[in-house]
Amino acid sequence: MTRNIKYLIIGMLFGLVLVKSEVVSWFRIQEMFRLQSFHMYGIIGSAIVVGLISVLLIRRFRAKTISGEVIVIPVKKFHWGNVYGGLIFGLGWAITGACPGPLFAQIGSGFAVIIVTLLSAIAGTWVYGLLRDKLPH
């Protein structure tokens, strides 16, 4: 158990950053979906730029894991299922004001009603698991 403490600490620090940057704020999320503020778009855009640069650097310098294995990032083909899934995800995000990433930070901040959103996310994942073999991939 003691070797997992570092993950708990990192998770708590990440939650603190989410709370302080107002990423978990229902108000900020609603502002974003109503196109009233740049705050969330700036944060999301920054994450995309950092991710893009990181992937380019990993590929260019053939970065390795801690155990010495070369990191391989496969090229993925376009699939319409990603568009439909993204639309459903965005609709749920707009309705609930909560993205799956900061759910625990919202609950930890005292927004107990988000437990309903967490249970809904778990139920959605369970339903997907049941239907996965019947869905086109």
Backbone as CSV, one residue per row, in Angstrom:
resi,resn,N_x,N_y,N_z,CA_x,CA_y,CA_z,C_x,C_y,C_z
1,MET,0.823,-1.196,0.000,0.000,0.000,0.000,0.869,1.263,0.000
2,THR,1.965,1.236,0.693,2.796,2.432,0.791,3.394,2.834,-0.550
3,ARG,3.591,1.853,-1.456,4.161,2.216,-2.748,3.143,2.934,-3.636
4,ASN,1.864,2.866,-3.297,0.828,3.551,-4.062,0.516,4.949,-3.531
5,ILE,1.128,5.337,-2.447,0.907,6.661,-1.861,1.260,7.762,-2.865
6,LYS,2.310,7.532,-3.648,2.715,8.555,-4.618,1.602,8.837,-5.613
7,TYR,0.830,7.795,-5.983,-0.281,8.012,-6.919,-1.414,8.790,-6.258
8,LEU,-1.640,8.539,-4.994,-2.638,9.289,-4.247,-2.248,10.760,-4.167
9,ILE,-0.990,11.019,-3.893,-0.506,12.404,-3.794,-0.609,13.108,-5.145
10,ILE,-0.197,12.431,-6.214,-0.292,13.025,-7.557,-1.755,13.291,-7.915
11,GLY,-2.629,12.349,-7.584,-4.054,12.535,-7.850,-4.632,13.708,-7.087
12,MET,-4.225,13.862,-5.837,-4.701,14.990,-5.034,-4.185,16.312,-5.599
13,LEU,-2.924,16.337,-6.018,-2.377,17.558,-6.615,-3.088,17.891,-7.928
14,PHE,-3.365,16.863,-8.736,-4.091,17.073,-9.985,-5.493,17.613,-9.700
15,GLY,-6.170,17.054,-8.712,-7.492,17.557,-8.321,-7.432,18.995,-7.855
16,LEU,-6.394,19.341,-7.091,-6.216,20.717,-6.633,-6.044,21.666,-7.813
17,VAL,-5.253,21.261,-8.801,-5.063,22.086,-10.008,-6.391,22.255,-10.740
18,LEU,-7.171,21.176,-10.856,-8.473,21.268,-11.526,-9.401,22.241,-10.808
19,VAL,-9.415,22.171,-9.487,-10.286,23.059,-8.709,-9.823,24.508,-8.823
20,LYS,-8.529,24.749,-8.647,-8.007,26.118,-8.687,-8.105,26.752,-10.071
21,SER,-8.021,25.943,-11.130,-8.138,26.496,-12.486,-9.595,26.616,-12.918
22,GLU,-10.502,26.226,-12.047,-11.954,26.293,-12.262,-12.433,25.382,-13.387
23,VAL,-11.656,24.356,-13.706,-12.069,23.402,-14.727,-13.263,22.589,-14.243
24,VAL,-13.397,22.399,-12.945,-14.499,21.613,-12.400,-15.729,22.459,-12.100
25,SER,-15.670,23.731,-12.397,-16.779,24.632,-12.107,-17.926,24.421,-13.094
26,TRP,-19.092,24.084,-12.566,-20.281,23.931,-13.406,-20.533,25.220,-14.180
27,PHE,-20.332,26.355,-13.514,-20.546,27.664,-14.147,-19.613,27.844,-15.347
28,ARG,-18.341,27.496,-15.198,-17.376,27.638,-16.298,-17.736,26.716,-17.472
29,ILE,-18.186,25.506,-17.148,-18.567,24.557,-18.193,-19.783,25.077,-18.951
30,GLN,-20.753,25.621,-18.230,-21.936,26.173,-18.888,-21.573,27.392,-19.741
31,GLU,-20.658,28.223,-19.241,-20.173,29.354,-20.049,-19.582,28.875,-21.369
32,MET,-18.816,27.799,-21.306,-18.177,27.273,-22.507,-19.227,26.820,-23.514
33,PHE,-20.207,26.036,-23.064,-21.200,25.517,-23.990,-22.145,26.599,-24.500
34,ARG,-22.240,27.706,-23.802,-23.060,28.836,-24.275,-22.236,29.843,-25.075
35,LEU,-20.956,29.515,-25.292,-20.025,30.385,-26.024,-19.929,31.780,-25.404
36,GLN,-19.914,31.843,-24.082,-19.855,33.111,-23.368,-18.476,33.434,-22.805
37,SER,-17.569,32.463,-22.832,-16.264,32.699,-22.232,-15.206,31.846,-22.940
38,PHE,-13.984,32.364,-22.965,-12.864,31.675,-23.591,-12.117,30.785,-22.597
39,HIS,-12.402,30.904,-21.307,-11.644,30.233,-20.247,-11.424,28.742,-20.527
40,MET,-12.477,27.991,-20.701,-12.361,26.543,-20.901,-11.736,26.217,-22.256
41,TYR,-12.067,27.006,-23.281,-11.459,26.764,-24.595,-9.952,26.984,-24.541
42,GLY,-9.525,27.955,-23.753,-8.089,28.196,-23.587,-7.398,27.024,-22.908
43,ILE,-8.038,26.469,-21.881,-7.455,25.331,-21.165,-7.419,24.100,-22.067
44,ILE,-8.528,23.828,-22.749,-8.591,22.667,-23.645,-7.602,22.842,-24.803
45,GLY,-7.555,24.037,-25.370,-6.620,24.318,-26.462,-5.174,24.144,-26.027
46,SER,-4.858,24.610,-24.815,-3.497,24.441,-24.286,-3.154,22.963,-24.140
47,ALA,-4.113,22.171,-23.664,-3.885,20.730,-23.508,-3.651,20.065,-24.860
48,ILE,-4.392,20.496,-25.875,-4.211,19.927,-27.214,-2.819,20.254,-27.745
49,VAL,-2.383,21.498,-27.571,-1.055,21.903,-28.052,0.040,21.123,-27.321
50,VAL,-0.075,21.013,-26.000,0.928,20.265,-25.228,0.934,18.796,-25.654
51,GLY,-0.249,18.209,-25.841,-0.335,16.814,-26.283,0.269,16.616,-27.663
52,LEU,-0.013,17.543,-28.577,0.527,17.449,-29.941,2.053,17.518,-29.934
53,ILE,2.583,18.470,-29.213,4.043,18.609,-29.126,4.660,17.373,-28.466
54,SER,4.013,16.870,-27.417,4.527,15.683,-26.727,4.579,14.479,-27.652
55,VAL,3.500,14.246,-28.415,3.472,13.102,-29.332,4.539,13.259,-30.417
56,LEU,4.680,14.472,-30.938,5.704,14.702,-31.959,7.103,14.434,-31.421
57,LEU,7.380,14.884,-30.190,8.691,14.651,-29.583,8.926,13.169,-29.291
58,ILE,7.882,12.484,-28.817,8.006,11.048,-28.542,8.340,10.300,-29.819
59,ARG,7.651,10.635,-30.910,7.911,9.956,-32.185,9.275,10.331,-32.757
60,ARG,9.611,11.611,-32.702,10.860,12.065,-33.312,12.094,11.489,-32.626
61,PHE,12.066,11.479,-31.301,13.236,11.013,-30.555,13.114,9.558,-30.103
62,ARG,12.087,8.870,-30.596,11.862,7.464,-30.253,12.036,7.256,-28.747
63,ALA,11.240,7.996,-28.002,11.313,7.951,-26.539,11.035,6.545,-26.025
64,LYS,11.598,6.249,-24.869,11.447,4.926,-24.266,10.772,5.051,-22.907
65,THR,10.141,3.964,-22.504,9.534,3.908,-21.180,10.618,3.772,-20.128
66,ILE,10.225,3.794,-18.878,11.178,3.630,-17.786,11.875,2.278,-17.878
67,SER,11.142,1.264,-18.379,11.732,-0.075,-18.495,12.541,-0.252,-19.777
68,GLY,12.665,0.801,-20.598,13.516,0.755,-21.778,12.831,0.372,-23.079
69,GLU,11.514,0.156,-23.057,10.785,-0.193,-24.274,10.483,1.072,-25.076
70,VAL,10.591,0.978,-26.398,10.274,2.123,-27.263,8.769,2.366,-27.219
71,ILE,8.382,3.621,-27.058,6.967,3.984,-27.037,6.453,3.995,-28.471
72,VAL,5.412,3.222,-28.715,4.817,3.145,-30.047,3.414,3.745,-29.976
73,ILE,3.180,4.776,-30.776,1.857,5.394,-30.852,1.288,5.049,-32.221
74,PRO,0.328,4.116,-32.265,-0.196,3.687,-33.558,-1.019,4.778,-34.233
75,VAL,-0.969,4.807,-35.551,-1.796,5.738,-36.324,-3.192,5.137,-36.400
76,LYS,-4.199,5.939,-36.092,-5.565,5.428,-36.084,-6.333,5.955,-37.282
77,LYS,-7.208,5.118,-37.799,-8.050,5.499,-38.922,-9.268,6.260,-38.406
78,PHE,-9.812,7.113,-39.273,-11.040,7.825,-38.940,-12.189,6.834,-38.850
79,HIS,-13.052,7.026,-37.856,-14.212,6.164,-37.672,-15.389,7.029,-37.219
80,TRP,-16.507,6.914,-37.898,-17.673,7.732,-37.566,-18.176,7.482,-36.149
81,GLY,-17.915,6.316,-35.612,-18.325,6.022,-34.242,-17.713,7.008,-33.249
82,ASN,-16.508,7.493,-33.551,-15.876,8.488,-32.678,-16.646,9.804,-32.694
83,VAL,-17.185,10.160,-33.856,-17.980,11.391,-33.969,-19.260,11.254,-33.156
84,TYR,-19.958,10.127,-33.343,-21.206,9.912,-32.602,-20.948,9.842,-31.105
85,GLY,-19.904,9.130,-30.723,-19.557,9.044,-29.310,-19.188,10.398,-28.729
86,GLY,-18.456,11.207,-29.510,-18.090,12.549,-29.057,-19.302,13.438,-28.867
87,LEU,-20.269,13.306,-29.755,-21.508,14.092,-29.623,-22.295,13.681,-28.374
88,ILE,-22.383,12.385,-28.135,-23.077,11.908,-26.934,-22.330,12.365,-25.681
89,PHE,-21.005,12.247,-25.712,-20.179,12.681,-24.586,-20.385,14.177,-24.326
90,GLY,-20.322,14.994,-25.387,-20.497,16.431,-25.236,-21.872,16.806,-24.726
91,LEU,-22.884,16.091,-25.183,-24.245,16.347,-24.710,-24.350,16.059,-23.217
92,GLY,-23.785,14.938,-22.800,-23.795,14.611,-21.376,-23.009,15.613,-20.557
93,TRP,-21.902,16.079,-21.112,-21.062,17.073,-20.440,-21.830,18.380,-20.279
94,ALA,-22.549,18.785,-21.331,-23.312,20.030,-21.282,-24.476,19.929,-20.302
95,ILE,-25.146,18.801,-20.288,-26.309,18.635,-19.409,-25.892,18.580,-17.948
96,THR,-24.863,17.802,-17.645,-24.469,17.602,-16.246,-23.490,18.650,-15.729
97,GLY,-22.768,19.289,-16.639,-21.746,20.235,-16.210,-20.543,19.530,-15.623
98,ALA,-20.364,18.266,-16.012,-19.269,17.484,-15.448,-18.668,16.582,-16.510
99,CYS,-17.364,16.613,-16.617,-16.607,15.736,-17.501,-16.082,14.585,-16.633
100,PRO,-15.922,13.381,-17.186,-15.461,12.269,-16.344,-14.130,12.520,-15.634
101,GLY,-13.232,13.282,-16.243,-11.938,13.537,-15.612,-12.035,14.173,-14.236
102,PRO,-12.720,15.292,-14.112,-12.772,15.965,-12.810,-13.936,15.572,-11.902
103,LEU,-14.620,14.475,-12.185,-15.751,14.078,-11.332,-15.353,13.967,-9.865
104,PHE,-14.231,13.305,-9.616,-13.820,13.099,-8.227,-13.406,14.420,-7.570
105,ALA,-12.828,15.330,-8.354,-12.466,16.639,-7.809,-13.730,17.419,-7.458
106,GLN,-14.768,17.290,-8.285,-16.028,17.966,-7.974,-16.647,17.388,-6.704
107,ILE,-16.649,16.065,-6.589,-17.189,15.436,-5.381,-16.365,15.846,-4.164
108,GLY,-15.036,15.840,-4.317,-14.156,16.250,-3.226,-14.305,17.710,-2.848
109,SER,-14.793,18.524,-3.789,-15.011,19.943,-3.505,-16.332,20.189,-2.792
110,GLY,-17.098,19.128,-2.603,-18.345,19.273,-1.867,-19.601,19.264,-2.728
111,PHE,-19.456,19.036,-4.023,-20.614,18.983,-4.902,-21.151,17.549,-4.910
112,ALA,-21.878,17.198,-3.853,-22.333,15.817,-3.674,-23.279,15.363,-4.776
113,VAL,-23.981,16.282,-5.408,-24.916,15.914,-6.466,-24.201,15.251,-7.648
114,ILE,-22.914,15.481,-7.782,-22.128,14.897,-8.868,-22.013,13.381,-8.705
115,ILE,-22.322,12.863,-7.530,-22.328,11.412,-7.339,-23.308,10.769,-8.328
116,VAL,-24.416,11.457,-8.632,-25.377,10.957,-9.619,-24.697,10.847,-10.988
117,THR,-23.918,11.849,-11.347,-23.191,11.824,-12.623,-22.171,10.693,-12.630
118,LEU,-21.459,10.499,-11.527,-20.484,9.413,-11.430,-21.157,8.057,-11.604
119,LEU,-22.282,7.852,-10.912,-23.009,6.585,-11.046,-23.537,6.394,-12.466
120,SER,-23.943,7.491,-13.106,-24.410,7.416,-14.492,-23.266,7.040,-15.429
121,ALA,-22.087,7.591,-15.200,-20.919,7.249,-16.019,-20.561,5.776,-15.856
122,ILE,-20.630,5.287,-14.633,-20.345,3.870,-14.379,-21.399,3.003,-15.063
123,ALA,-22.666,3.393,-14.978,-23.741,2.638,-15.629,-23.562,2.640,-17.147
124,GLY,-23.182,3.779,-17.716,-22.948,3.862,-19.156,-21.815,2.957,-19.598
125,THR,-20.758,2.894,-18.807,-19.630,2.015,-19.115,-20.067,0.557,-19.040
126,TRP,-20.892,0.226,-18.064,-21.400,-1.136,-17.904,-22.271,-1.522,-19.104
127,VAL,-23.159,-0.605,-19.532,-24.012,-0.882,-20.693,-23.166,-1.064,-21.948
128,TYR,-22.150,-0.235,-22.125,-21.255,-0.393,-23.273,-20.600,-1.777,-23.249
129,GLY,-20.174,-2.203,-22.075,-19.567,-3.533,-21.953,-20.524,-4.639,-22.385
130,LEU,-21.801,-4.466,-22.067,-22.801,-5.456,-22.466,-23.026,-5.461,-23.972
131,LEU,-23.020,-4.253,-24.588,-23.347,-4.117,-26.004,-22.130,-4.127,-26.926
132,ARG,-20.958,-4.151,-26.382,-19.749,-3.989,-27.183,-19.660,-4.956,-28.372
133,ASP,-19.978,-6.208,-28.144,-19.869,-7.200,-29.224,-20.884,-6.953,-30.346
134,LYS,-21.950,-6.250,-30.038,-22.992,-5.979,-31.039,-22.761,-4.660,-31.794
135,LEU,-21.827,-3.848,-31.323,-21.569,-2.541,-31.923,-20.492,-2.640,-32.993
136,PRO,-20.600,-1.788,-34.036,-19.538,-1.793,-35.051,-18.289,-1.092,-34.510
137,HIS,-17.160,-1.720,-34.695,-15.895,-1.121,-34.225,-14.977,-0.936,-35.404
